[in-house]
Amino acid sequence: MKKKIVLFAIICISIVFLINLNIHKDKSINNLNAYKPYQIMHAYGIDQLNVKGRNQKIAVIVPYGSSTIEKDLEIFNSQFNLEPANLKIFYPQGEAKTQNYSWALETSLDVEWIHALAPKASIFLIVAKSDSTSDLLSAIKYTTDMDVNIVSMSWAINEFNEETSYESYFKNKNITFIASAGDNSSGINWPAVSPNVLAVGGTTFSLDSKGNLISPETGWSESSGGISKYMPEPKYQIDYGINTNGYRAIPDVSFYADELKGVAVYCSPVYNNQTGWTTLAGTSLGAPSWAAFIALVNEENNTPITNIHDKLYKLAKNKEQYSINFRDITSGNTNLNNTNKGYDYVTGLGSPLENNLYKTLIENN
């Protein structure tokens, strides 16, 4: 199977490459208008938790990788006073022969922000030789044979009628698979559409310098979502009561994704004679961010959380539990979908109130 892979975390940046707009790279972070880790942590209540992902292993699957990721991560850590990271890099099919700048950006975003939000977690960077579907499937298989409990995937392709035949790749019950829903404001994407993958949609908000919300969190206009044409509706969505005519709906949850502000990322490969700090976002900021959150929960549990979909949808069905654990996103829309109370095709169940959801998941594990 050979399909077109889309880089969703920075699809806006890919367009920027073509039209040469809105990309901001600078050797100094002082000139960068982007959210910092402590702001995002405060916005979602992560800074209220006393865990950092100790003894947890998160796999990040990405094509091509970045030849400078270790150096770039050190610079990122130094800037934000983060402890040294435990990063291990694996090449299941051997190293790529060429460097791909867009995927280097993606690699930096995923690795740096997992470490920012779960600094004690070990990060296993699984680098596929290319962005072909066959190489990525091979990387997934390689990863599931490793000692990891969380897998973050910030890439996707438009769903296809054979997608149900690849469900075996995501059925390891000891692993939480997480993927970006997409940044094309409509449409359904794989692997996020798998009922065994937690699909993360996008939101936007404005924060002050400390990370307090100064405007409500709303649905991001580019967040992908809707009803699958091929993937059957999973039991957790049937029980919740989503009217999908028997097919899977995405996203499941959401996280900040708006590239107009974005988050700070350090990536040293040169683009247009520029190198250094850049602003990135998109729905795959949410994939590594949710991966980091699951690592925090797993640390406290001492065992990996399983059946994350069942737990989240069951919580959300209880109105009292829902208001405690989720920020319900009720405004903001895309060109096809609107936000609503409860579940919607822009933000899923909503964004996590991690300081509360963390405790609830532990109590109900």
Stockholm file with secondary structure:
# STOCKHOLM 1.0

chainA/1-365         MKKKIVLFAIICISIVFLINLNIHKDKSINNLNAYKPYQIMHAYGIDQLNVKGRNQKIAVIVPYGSSTIEKDLEIFNSQFNLEPANLKIFYPQGEAKTQNYSWALETSLDVEWIHALAPKASIFLIVAKSDSTSDLLSAIKYTTDMDVNIVSMSWAINEFNEETSYESYFKNKNITFIASAGDNSSGINWPAVSPNVLAVGGTTFSLDSKGNLISPETGWSESSGGISKYMPEPKYQIDYGINTNGYRAIPDVSFYADELKGVAVYCSPVYNNQTGWTTLAGTSLGAPSWAAFIALVNEENNTPITNIHDKLYKLAKNKEQYSINFRDITSGNTNLNNTNKGYDYVTGLGSPLENNLYKTLIENN
#=GR chainA/1-365 SS CCCCCBCCTTHHHHHHHHHTCSCCEESCGGGCCCBCHHHHHHHTTGGGCCCCCTTCEEEEEEESCCTTHHHHHHHHHHHTTCCCCEEEEECTTCCCSSCCHHHHHHHHHHHHHHHHHSTTSEEEEEEESSSSHHHHHHHHHHHHTSSCSEEEECCBEECCTTGGGGGGGGCCTTCEEEEECCSSSSCCEETTTSTTEEEEEEEEEEECTTSCEEEEEEECTTCCCEEEEEEECCHHHHHHTCCCTTEEEECSEEEECCTTTCEEEEEEEEETTEEEEEEECSHHHHHHHHHHHHHHHHHHHSSCCCCHHHHHHHHHHSHHHHHHHEECCCSCBCSSCBCCSSCBTTTBTCEECHHHHHHHHHHTC
#=GC SS_cons         CCCCCBCCTTHHHHHHHHHTCSCCEESCGGGCCCBCHHHHHHHTTGGGCCCCCTTCEEEEEEESCCTTHHHHHHHHHHHTTCCCCEEEEECTTCCCSSCCHHHHHHHHHHHHHHHHHSTTSEEEEEEESSSSHHHHHHHHHHHHTSSCSEEEECCBEECCTTGGGGGGGGCCTTCEEEEECCSSSSCCEETTTSTTEEEEEEEEEEECTTSCEEEEEEECTTCCCEEEEEEECCHHHHHHTCCCTTEEEECSEEEECCTTTCEEEEEEEEETTEEEEEEECSHHHHHHHHHHHHHHHHHHHSSCCCCHHHHHHHHHHSHHHHHHHEECCCSCBCSSCBCCSSCBTTTBTCEECHHHHHHHHHHTC
//
